[in-house]
């Protein structure tokens, strides 16, 4: 399953932290190929995503969209 919105947010986040997927994978102890595959297939577990984001000082939040009239 491919989710372009997630992929775009991921790539923007990498630009914000000025890191490559390989650097992120190495920092959190994941093989770069496995991380890349997980991101591209939207198969990354919530646990791994939280671990990755937390290692750079980020967190995940649930935000409800406003209903448009």
N, C-alpha and C positions, 0 to 999 in steps of 0.2 A: 504494500500500500504506500503510495507516494502522496505526500501532502506538501504542495508547493509553499503554502503559507508558513508551515513549520520550517521548511528548508531555508526560506528567505530570512526568517527571524534568526535562525541558527547562524547563517552567513553574516548577517549584520552584527550579531553578538561577537563573532570572531573578529570582525573589523574593530568593534569597540574596544576589545581587550588586546588587540594587536597581536593575536596568536594564530597559528595554523591548527588544523585539526590534529595533525601529528603531535605538535607540542602539547595540546590539551590532553590527548590520549596518553602520552608518556607521563605527564604530571599526575594523572589519576590511576595509572597502572593498567591501562587497557591497550590492547593491540590497535595500532592506527587503522588497520584494515577493518577490524571488527567495529570500531567506532564509526568509521565512514559508512559502512554497510548499514549499521543501525540507524544512522541519521537519514540516509537516503531512502530507506524503507519505512521510516517512522516506526521502527521497531525497538527504539531505545526505551528501556524500562524507566519508570518514574524514579526508582531508587538510584539508578546510574545518572540520570539527568540531574537530580538533586545533588548528588555527590560532585558532579562536574561543576555545576553552577556555584555551589558552596565553596569550592576550592578557590574561586575567584571573587568571592564576596557577594554573590548574587543569590537570590531566592526565587521561588515560584509563588505566584499569587493567583487566586481565582477571582476574576472580575466579571460581574454581570454587565452585559451590554444594556444600554438604555433602549427602551422601546421607542421606535419612531412612529409618529402620528401619521 
